[in-house]
Amino acid sequence: IESYAPVIQAVFGTAGEGLPFSISDRKPTRAAETVRLFLELLEFGQHRFEAPRVCALLEAPPVRQRLGLSASDTQRVLEWVRASGIRWGLDRNFRNGIGDYAQNTWESGLSRLFLGYMTGAADPLLGIAPIPLRGSSEQELLGRVTAWVESLASLWFRLRDTRTPDDWRDCLLWVLDAFFPQDRDQAEHLLAIRRTVTDLTADMGGFEADARTMLHLLRKRLDESGGESGFLASGLTFCGLRPMRSIPFRVICLTGLSSTAFPRQDTPPGFDLMAARPRPGDRSLREDDRYLFLESIISARDNLILTYPGLSQSDNLEAPPSVLVSELLDFLDKGCTVHGQKPSEAIVFKHKLQAFHPDYFSAGSRLFSYSAQNRDAALALFAEHRSRQFFPGTDAPEDAQAEQEVEIDIDELTRFLTHPCRHLLRALRIDPGRGEDDFLDEEPLAAPTGLEAYGPLQDLLRTALDEPAANLEELLLAWQLLPPGQAGTDASRKLCSQIRALADQTRAVIGDEKAARLDLKLQLGRVTLTGRLDLHGDRIVTCRPAKTKSSD
């Protein structure tokens, strides 16, 4: 049922189908998001406070609901984590015995954000480079996230100790109160967790346990407690094939009856002495499945539907059904006929690969479907195809368009002319460069190179040109991009010496005077081009710490 549950949800949970259904026999630790999050929080004490793991917990819907975070708020917090250089560890003391440094910890990253809240964009203070916030709303957001991280830190320390059952009960109930919203949507699962925690700690007696043991016991107890939830709840019932369920139903459908999956094969371990010397009455999974199959046939009143994958997924050759299905068809062929045909020919249907195949909605076809969405998709196959305009047009009349004034920033125009495809993707909020490994869980082990180093080095070069006496090494170390300790100090000296050399070469061309900043506002018909240009005399000089490219 665990393999079929996502497919069932995708088909019957689609808006507009209107078929009530329930899925039974799923493990709560896999089906209920609240239970999964609860177990992930208990497992958090076994990890290093890594940025990817903390951000994954923050993105969980119950946590977002608890903190009142919208999708844009969550995205902004993730941007803070990337920009502040947080990798792993709570603070300097958290890394006791590993390294005496606080770089790339949550304390150092949050310190940069709080300093940015107080000073805005400013020079580093005491080795901390501020990250400015955008407004009062972000100040309040930073406070909520910081309080949540402190609660997570408290949880981490609580999970490090061996506790008595009473202490574990208080700790686990505190987790439910501190990290989950107390509303109706979560009430059923939270109540089940509370009941399980109370019963488990009562059954433990005086046994003291650590976090790993409690996690194992809770996962096992929760899986055992919720197996029957959803059975005969409403409408269609999807469940596993289990004994003692021979209840008459009008329609029974058995799926997945392939030759390799059903009946199950007995694969005992090599040390199983009962399998080595079997006796009459020993349990056999294969015989159990044959009995369950017979029970299902007897329970069907109007319709019995048996399905199996008829073609191989690897080579598209015909795949045989379960031996029980073959035996049933052979039995029917010997004693029955359907309109003068054998049952194996009359009642066996070969379905199409796609649910929107036209045969499901064609008159005279043996196949049929009640899905309105698939019907619309089948009709679309025969509709006249027209090329659609990629950029959506406007309904405004031409006179109104002519009266509209458009303001374009010169930097945006430059980015568009340099790389139109990238500009289009970003306008559509598509970032192909962002992958799953944005959040790193280890401190830098080498100086950044390539595109990773381009942005910081460009900022260093700009600082070196505007303020020749600036301490570039302190600024680079405050950004937390280099390895900690002496390795980072050596790398900062090497990079800053290269930046100073490039700055000296640039001054030989532009002189020692600062660039005159000219605000640009050029009217070109109904388009206004705005921006700011840095003029060195009557010239525009650009410099960057990179190799010369064709676009230069």
C-alpha positions, 0 to 999 in steps of 0.5 A: 500500500505504501507504493500505491499511496502516492498514485492513489492520492494523485488520481483520486485526490485531484480537485474536481473528481468528487470521489471520497476515498480513504487509504488504510494500513499505511504506517503513520510514520510515513503517512502523517506529516505531523508524525514524520516531523515529530520523529525528525525532531527527535533525531535532530540530536544525533546531528551537527546542527547543519544548515540543510537539516535546519532549513528542511525542518523550517520548510515543513508546513507544521513549523511554518504554520507555527511561526506564521511564515508565508512562502515569501518569508520562508524563501527570505530566511533561506536567502539569509542562511546562504548570504550569512555563510551558515554551515553547521554548529550552533556556536563556538562552544558547540564545536568544543574539541573540533575547533576553537572558532565560531565561523560559519555557525548559526551564532555568527550568521545571526550576528551578521543579520542583527548587526545589519538590523542596527547599522544597515550596510556598513563596514565590518565591526569587530570582525562581523560583516553586517547584512542589511535588512529591507524593512521593519517586517524583516526585523520582526521575521528575524526575531521569530526565526531566532526564537525558533532556532533557540528552541531548536538548540534547547531541543538539541541539548535535551536529546543528548542526555539519558533520562528517566521515563518521566523526564522523557514524557515531559521532554516529548510533550514539550516538543509537541507544544513548542514546535507544532501548531495547536489547531484542528488540522493537527489535533488528531495526530498530536493526540495520537502522539501524546497518547503513545508517549504517555503509554510508552513511558508508563510501560517503561517502568524505571528503565532509563534510555537515551534519545536513540532508544526512545526514537526506536521505541516511539517509531515502533509503537506509532507504527503499531498504533495506526494500522487500521486508521482509514479502513471503511472511513468513507467512499472508496477504501484502499488497503492492504491484503490482510486476513480477517477482512472477509466482509462482503462488498459490492465491488472489490479490486485487487491490483498489482497481481504480477507473477513476481509480487503475488503470491509472496515467496518465502525467503528464510535466512540461512540460519532458519532451522524451521525452513531447513526441516519443515513440518505440517502446520508451519506458516507459509506466506505463499499459502497465506496469500492463496487463502487471502485471494480466495477470501477476496473472491468470496467477498465480492458481490457484484464485481471483482476486478483483478489487475496486473502489469501486462507488459514488461517495463524494460523491454515491453514484452508480455508479462504473465499474471500471478499464478493465482490469476492464471489458475482462476482463468483456467478454472473458468474456461473449463466450466463457463462461457461468455457469449460463446467465448472463453472467459479468458478471452471475453473478460480480459481487457488490455488497457492503454498506457495513458488514461486519456487514450481516445478509446476510453471515450469512443462509442463501441469501445470495450474500455471506458472511463468516467474521468472528466479531466482525461476526457478533456485531454482526449478531446485536446488530441483532436483539437486544432493545434495553433501556435501560441504567442510566447509573450502574453499580449495586452488587451489595452488599445493601441492608443493606451499603449502609446500613452504608457511610459516605460522606465528601464534601468540601464543595468537591467538593459545591459544584462538583457543585451548581454544574456537575453535567455538568462534575463527571460528566465529570471523574469519568469522566476526560473533559476536554472543555476540553483540546485539541491546543494545550495546549503553546505554542511561543512566550513570552507576548506579552500579559497573560493574560485570561479563564479563563487569568487567573482562576486566577493572579489568584485566587491573587494576591488570596488572597495580598494578603488574607493578606499585605498587604505581599507583593510581588505583582509579584515573585510574578506575574513568577515564574509566567512568565505575562507577556511578558518584559522591560519589557512584563511588568513593566508588565503586572504593575504594572497587574494587581497594582494592580487586585488590591490595589484589590479586596483593599482593597474586601474588607477594608472588608467583612471588616476587617483580621483574618484569617479564622478557619478552621473545620474542618467535619465534619457527620454527615448520616445515613450521609454525612459532610460535611467541609471547611474554612470561612473565617469572618469573624465569623459570615459567609462572604465570598467574593471573586474577580477576575471579573464577577458571574455568575448563580451568585453 
